[in-house]
Amino acid sequence: MFVLGAGNQAAFQIAAMMTLFPGLKKIMVADMLSPENAEKFISNLPKRLKDEFGIDATGKVLEANSNLDLILGKVDGRTFKEQITIYDATGMALLDIAAGKAALDLAAEKNLGTTAEL
């Protein structure tokens, strides 16, 4: 798994993927603005996964990487078809609203969810 960005949301994305795909073996994190942030994020990740999500990262390869290494071919990207590529464009308000509306529309179409008075 390759995560571009070492902000708070990255831990949630990693935890979700490790929950859905327990066989996930390697997680690379890069931060375009600050490679040091990626290093710090990776060094804290095992404890954070355990404390916040109850996930044991023992045996997983966790590494910080320059975001250019993958793009420039200095490290391998996908090496077999079972590896997953995820693009998450959420985090920008307009995209969050669009994603929320799409989820709400689909739930309404399938008659899912509960209406709450606010």
Secondary structure, DSSP 8 states (H G I E B T S, - for coil): -EEE--SHHHHHHHHHHHHH-TT--EEEEE-SS-HHHHHHHHHHHHHHHHHHH----TT-EEEE--HHHHHTTSS----STT-------TTSHHHHHHHHHHHHHHHHHTT-S-----
